[in-house]
Amino acid sequence: MLDFKPPKDSPFAIGLAKLLLPAILKVTLHDTQVEVVDGGLERFHCLCGLRTVICPNHSNHNDPEVMFALSKLVGEDFNFLAAREIFDYDQGWRGFWLQRLGCYSIVRGASDRESFKTTKSLIAANKKKLVIFPEGEISRQNDTLLHLEAGVCQMSFWALDDLVKRQDFEPVYILPVALKYIYRENIRQNLEAALYHIEERMCLRGNMQDPLYKRLGTVADSLLSTLEQEYNYKPAAGSTRNDRIVGLRGAILKNIAGYLQLELRNGQSQLEQVRILRNALDDYIYSNGDEVWSAYQKKLHDEKTTKIKGFYRDLDRVLNFIAIYDGYLRERLTQERFAEVVDRFEVEVFGKSSTKGPRLVFIDPGRPIDLMLVYEQYRANKKVAIQQVTDDVSRQITGKLDELERRRPVFYVDEG
């Protein structure tokens, strides 16, 4: 398993980052504004000085910056739990700064004991609130949630167990938070340009007068056909687009599992399988047998490592399409939903997504959940209590996202 990266909170680094935050939001995040909805700050300040795990939805890769902006707005510093692989980006420099901004690592889908221990310790110490994204992955969907992982509630109850053993009966709270991204202006022209660049790269010569929705569907079918051919996946006759998407993801995962000689169990979600396979790749690539391996064994290991590193891209591809389904746009053809799908296609075709326009991010804290109120139930039946709290978090965030959608101005993409 990858080595643990502990938090190394630096008041200087945190203060500097908060000082530079307006410029970061303006330049790095392409003119993003952050706004806490009416009453949200009051609900947050009710938890001043109390042990709190903040659980936001995770629809966008800029969510950590948005939560850091919230810490500045409320006048507090937070700790953050982040995926272990992120700490190795940019030759390790990103991890260097993340640790000093209060972040620490977790290997998702694995029993990361050092991370669990640190989480319990941070909650018990109550020096800072702790931010954990319970979806575990970036959903890339602004209106809906992925299935929430129960690990956040489990670790919070573990911390409460330790406190009770110490005769400390102060509560531990979980605070659901909804993050909602909207574009502050009509971005249709930018969506048309982004879609045109994808069509151009894929050599699709469609009718530019066709509705954007129809053109996007043509791109989707072409992408699916190309990837099905690449992975030697043949969908059954009459398969719907949804069937093809799910089947293709399964074929990619099965191919990786076969190479690694791992068996994926029935009943596992494809998201769980991604995490299992990624951990297996990490375990192999970062295994260190230098002290016992011969030079020839090291050479063979390096050759295989080079080959299996390509599987990371395959797993990223599965994640890019993990929550997408045919009909997502038809349900509500807002420019935000359309942009989300275009972003996915840009990542697939170009390796990154483009900026579509200036954004506003609404932050809406929910009702704090006092774990002490369900602690007796937890002691009687841990699984039921953990699921009950997890479901409460999910319901609150989903409800807040729906409320935010109803209250804001909407630009629709014309189907023609």
C-alpha positions in Angstrom: 0.0 0.0 0.0 1.1 3.6 -0.6 2.7 5.2 2.4 0.6 7.4 4.6 0.8 11.2 4.3 0.0 12.9 7.7 -1.2 16.5 8.1 1.6 19.0 8.7 -0.6 22.1 9.4 1.4 25.2 8.8 -0.2 28.5 10.0 2.0 30.4 7.6 1.0 28.3 4.6 -2.7 28.4 5.5 -2.6 32.2 6.1 -0.8 32.7 2.8 -3.3 30.6 0.9 -6.2 32.5 2.4 -4.5 35.8 1.5 -4.1 34.6 -2.1 -7.6 33.0 -2.3 -9.3 35.8 -4.2 -6.6 35.6 -6.9 -6.9 31.8 -6.9 -10.7 32.0 -7.4 -10.3 34.6 -10.1 -7.4 33.2 -12.1 -6.9 29.5 -11.3 -10.6 28.7 -10.9 -11.6 31.0 -13.9 -13.6 33.6 -12.1 -15.4 31.5 -9.6 -17.4 33.1 -6.8 -18.5 31.4 -3.6 -21.7 32.2 -1.7 -23.2 30.7 1.5 -27.0 30.7 1.2 -29.2 32.7 3.6 -29.0 31.2 7.1 -26.1 28.9 6.2 -23.5 30.8 8.2 -25.7 30.9 11.2 -26.2 27.1 11.0 -22.5 26.6 10.7 -21.6 29.0 13.6 -23.9 26.9 15.9 -21.1 24.3 15.8 -18.4 26.7 16.9 -16.0 24.8 19.2 -17.8 21.5 18.7 -16.4 18.3 17.2 -17.6 18.3 13.6 -17.1 16.2 10.5 -18.2 18.2 7.4 -19.6 16.1 4.6 -20.0 17.9 1.3 -21.1 16.4 -2.0 -18.2 16.0 -4.5 -19.3 17.0 -8.0 -16.3 19.0 -9.1 -12.5 18.8 -8.9 -12.6 22.4 -7.4 -14.6 21.3 -4.3 -11.6 21.4 -2.0 -10.8 25.0 -3.0 -14.5 25.9 -2.4 -14.4 24.3 1.1 -11.2 26.1 1.8 -13.0 29.3 0.8 -15.7 28.3 3.3 -13.1 28.0 6.0 -12.1 31.6 5.3 -15.7 32.8 5.3 -16.4 31.2 8.7 -13.1 32.3 10.3 -11.9 28.7 11.0 -9.2 26.3 9.7 -10.2 22.8 8.5 -8.4 19.6 8.1 -9.1 17.6 4.9 -9.0 13.9 4.0 -7.8 13.4 0.4 -7.1 10.5 -1.9 -3.5 9.2 -1.4 -2.6 9.4 -5.1 -3.1 13.1 -5.2 -0.1 13.7 -3.0 2.2 12.4 -5.7 1.1 14.8 -8.4 3.6 17.4 -9.7 6.6 15.3 -8.6 5.3 15.4 -5.0 5.1 19.2 -4.7 1.3 19.1 -4.5 1.5 16.8 -1.6 4.0 19.0 0.1 1.7 21.9 0.1 -1.5 19.9 0.8 0.0 18.5 4.0 0.9 22.0 5.2 -2.6 23.2 4.4 -4.0 20.5 6.8 -4.6 17.6 4.4 -3.8 14.0 5.0 -4.2 10.9 2.9 -6.3 7.8 2.6 -6.1 4.9 0.3 -9.7 4.5 -0.9 -11.2 1.1 -0.8 -8.5 -0.3 1.5 -8.1 -0.7 5.3 -5.8 2.3 5.7 -5.2 2.0 9.4 -2.9 5.0 9.7 -5.5 7.2 8.1 -8.3 5.8 10.3 -6.1 6.4 13.4 -5.4 10.0 12.3 -9.1 10.6 11.6 -10.1 9.5 15.1 -7.3 11.5 16.6 -8.3 14.7 14.8 -12.0 14.4 15.7 -11.1 13.7 19.4 -8.6 16.6 19.6 -11.3 19.0 18.3 -8.7 21.6 17.2 -10.3 21.9 13.7 -13.3 20.7 11.9 -12.6 17.9 9.5 -13.8 17.8 5.8 -14.5 14.4 4.2 -16.2 13.9 0.9 -18.5 10.8 1.5 -19.0 10.0 -2.1 -15.3 9.1 -2.3 -15.0 10.1 -5.9 -15.8 13.1 -8.0 -19.3 12.5 -9.4 -19.1 15.2 -12.1 -22.9 15.5 -11.6 -24.0 18.8 -10.1 -27.6 17.7 -9.3 -27.3 14.2 -8.0 -25.2 12.1 -5.6 -23.2 8.9 -6.0 -23.9 6.2 -3.4 -22.4 7.5 -0.2 -19.7 5.4 1.5 -20.4 4.4 5.0 -16.8 4.9 6.1 -17.2 8.5 7.1 -19.9 7.6 9.7 -18.0 4.5 10.8 -14.8 6.6 11.5 -16.9 9.2 13.3 -18.4 6.5 15.6 -15.0 5.1 16.2 -13.9 8.5 17.5 -17.0 8.7 19.6 -16.2 5.2 21.0 -12.7 6.4 22.1 -14.2 9.6 23.7 -16.8 7.6 25.7 -14.1 5.2 27.0 -12.3 8.3 28.3 -15.6 9.5 30.0 -15.8 12.4 27.6 -19.4 12.6 26.6 -19.2 15.7 24.4 -21.0 15.1 21.1 -19.5 14.4 17.7 -21.5 16.0 14.9 -21.7 15.3 11.2 -22.7 18.3 9.1 -24.0 17.6 5.6 -23.2 20.4 3.1 -24.5 20.9 -0.4 -22.3 22.5 -3.1 -24.1 23.7 -6.2 -22.2 25.1 -9.2 -24.0 27.3 -11.7 -22.8 29.5 -14.5 -23.5 33.2 -13.9 -24.4 33.9 -17.5 -25.6 32.2 -20.7 -22.7 30.0 -21.9 -24.4 28.6 -25.0 -21.8 30.0 -27.3 -19.0 28.4 -25.3 -20.8 25.1 -25.3 -21.2 25.2 -29.1 -17.5 25.9 -29.4 -16.5 23.1 -27.1 -18.7 20.6 -28.9 -17.4 21.7 -32.3 -13.8 21.1 -31.1 -14.7 17.6 -30.0 -16.5 16.9 -33.3 -13.5 18.2 -35.2 -11.0 16.0 -33.3 -13.3 12.9 -33.9 -13.7 13.8 -37.6 -17.5 14.1 -37.2 -19.0 16.3 -39.9 -22.5 16.8 -38.6 -25.0 19.5 -39.5 -24.0 22.6 -37.5 -27.6 23.6 -37.5 -28.8 20.5 -35.6 -29.8 21.0 -32.0 -26.9 20.7 -29.6 -28.6 17.7 -27.9 -28.7 15.8 -31.1 -25.0 16.6 -31.9 -24.0 15.5 -28.4 -25.8 12.2 -28.9 -23.9 11.6 -32.2 -20.6 12.3 -30.3 -21.6 9.8 -27.6 -22.4 7.0 -30.0 -19.1 7.6 -31.9 -17.1 7.5 -28.7 -18.9 4.3 -27.5 -18.3 2.6 -30.9 -14.6 3.6 -30.9 -14.0 2.4 -27.3 -16.0 -0.8 -27.8 -13.6 -1.6 -30.7 -10.6 -0.6 -28.7 -11.5 -3.0 -25.8 -12.9 -5.7 -28.0 -16.3 -5.4 -26.5 -19.3 -6.4 -28.5 -22.6 -5.4 -27.0 -25.6 -7.6 -27.5 -27.9 -6.9 -30.4 -30.5 -4.4 -29.5 -28.5 -3.0 -26.5 -29.5 0.5 -25.4 -27.0 3.2 -25.0 -27.2 2.7 -21.2 -26.5 -1.0 -21.7 -23.5 -0.3 -23.8 -22.1 2.2 -21.3 -22.4 -0.2 -18.4 -21.2 -3.2 -20.4 -18.1 -1.3 -21.7 -17.2 -0.3 -18.2 -17.5 -3.9 -17.1 -15.3 -5.1 -20.0 -12.6 -2.6 -19.1 -12.6 -3.7 -15.4 -12.7 -7.4 -16.3 -9.7 -6.9 -18.6 -7.6 -5.3 -15.9 -8.7 -7.9 -13.3 -7.7 -10.7 -15.7 -4.2 -9.3 -16.2 -3.7 -8.9 -12.4 -5.2 -12.3 -11.8 -7.9 -10.9 -9.5 -11.4 -12.1 -9.2 -14.1 -9.4 -9.0 -17.0 -10.6 -6.9 -20.6 -10.5 -7.9 -22.6 -7.8 -6.1 -19.7 -5.3 -6.1 -20.5 -2.0 -7.7 -18.3 -0.9 -10.5 -17.0 1.9 -8.3 -15.9 -0.6 -5.7 -14.2 -2.6 -8.4 -12.3 0.5 -9.5 -11.0 1.0 -6.0 -10.0 -2.6 -5.6 -8.1 -2.7 -8.9 -6.4 0.7 -8.3 -5.2 -0.5 -4.9 -3.8 -3.7 -6.5 -2.0 -1.6 -9.1 -0.6 0.6 -6.3 0.5 -2.4 -4.3 2.5 -3.8 -7.2 4.0 -0.6 -8.5 5.1 0.7 -5.1 6.3 -2.7 -3.7 9.9 -2.4 -2.8 12.0 -5.5 -3.1 15.3 -3.7 -3.7 17.0 -5.3 -0.8 16.2 -8.9 -1.8 15.8 -8.7 -5.6 18.5 -9.4 -8.0 19.2 -6.8 -10.7 17.4 -9.0 -13.2 14.3 -9.3 -11.0 14.3 -5.5 -10.5 14.5 -5.1 -14.3 11.5 -7.4 -14.9 9.5 -5.6 -12.2 10.2 -2.3 -13.8 9.2 -3.6 -17.2 5.9 -4.9 -15.8 5.4 -1.7 -13.9 5.7 0.3 -17.1 3.0 -1.8 -18.7 0.5 -1.8 -15.9 0.7 1.9 -15.3 -1.4 2.2 -18.5 -4.2 0.6 -16.5 -4.6 3.8 -14.5 -5.8 5.5 -17.6 -8.4 2.7 -18.1 -9.6 3.2 -14.5 -9.8 6.9 -15.0 -11.9 6.3 -18.1 -14.3 4.1 -16.1 -14.6 6.8 -13.5 -15.2 9.5 -16.1 -18.3 7.6 -17.1 -19.2 6.0 -13.8 -22.3 8.1 -13.2 -23.4 9.0 -16.7 -26.5 7.5 -18.2 -28.6 8.1 -21.3 -31.5 10.4 -20.3 -29.6 12.5 -17.8 -29.9 15.5 -20.2 -33.4 14.8 -21.2 -34.6 15.0 -17.6 -33.5 18.6 -17.3 -31.6 20.1 -20.2 -29.8 23.0 -18.3 -26.6 24.4 -19.5 -24.9 23.1 -16.4 -25.9 19.5 -17.1 -25.0 19.9 -20.7 -21.6 21.3 -19.7 -21.0 18.3 -17.4 -21.4 15.8 -20.2 -19.3 17.9 -22.6 -16.6 18.1 -19.8 -16.6 14.2 -19.7 -16.2 14.0 -23.4 -13.4 16.6 -23.4 -11.5 14.6 -20.8 -11.9 11.5 -22.9 -10.8 13.1 -26.2 -8.4 15.8 -25.1 -7.3 14.7 -21.6 -8.8 17.7 -19.9 -11.9 19.9 -19.9 -12.2 23.5 -21.0 -13.5 26.6 -19.2 -17.1 27.3 -20.1 -17.7 30.5 -18.2 -17.6 32.3 -14.8 -19.3 30.3 -12.1 -21.1 30.8 -8.8 -20.9 28.1 -6.1 -23.7 28.0 -3.6 -22.8 26.5 -0.2 -25.7 25.3 1.9 -25.0 23.6 5.3 -27.7 21.2 6.5 -28.9 20.1 9.9 -26.1 18.9 12.1 -26.4 15.2 13.1 -25.5 14.5 16.7 -24.0 11.0 16.8 -24.5 10.8 20.6 -28.3 10.7 20.0 -27.9 7.4 18.1 -25.0 6.0 20.1 -27.0 3.5 22.0 -28.5 2.3 18.8 -25.0 2.1 17.4 -23.8 -0.1 20.3 -26.8 -2.4 19.8 -26.5 -2.7 16.0 -23.5 -0.9 14.4 -24.4 -1.6 10.8 -28.0 -0.3 11.1 -27.0 2.9 12.9 -24.2 3.7 10.5 -26.5 3.2 7.5 -29.2 5.3 9.2 -26.8 8.2 9.6 -25.4 7.8 6.1 -28.9 7.8 4.6 -29.7 11.0 6.6 -26.6 12.7 5.1 -27.6 11.6 1.6 -31.2 12.8 2.1 -30.1 16.2 3.4 -27.6 16.9 0.6 -30.1 15.7 -2.1 -32.8 17.9 -0.6 -30.5 20.9 -0.4 -29.4 20.4 -4.1 -33.1 20.3 -5.1 -33.8 23.5 -3.2 -30.9 25.3 -4.7 -32.0 24.2 -8.2 -35.5 25.7 -7.7 -34.3 29.0 -6.3 -31.8 30.0 -8.9 -32.2 31.3 -12.5 -31.9 28.6 -15.1 -30.6 28.7 -18.7 -31.8 25.8 -20.8 -30.0 24.4 -23.8 -32.4 24.6 -26.7 -33.2 21.2 -28.3 -34.3 22.9 -31.5 
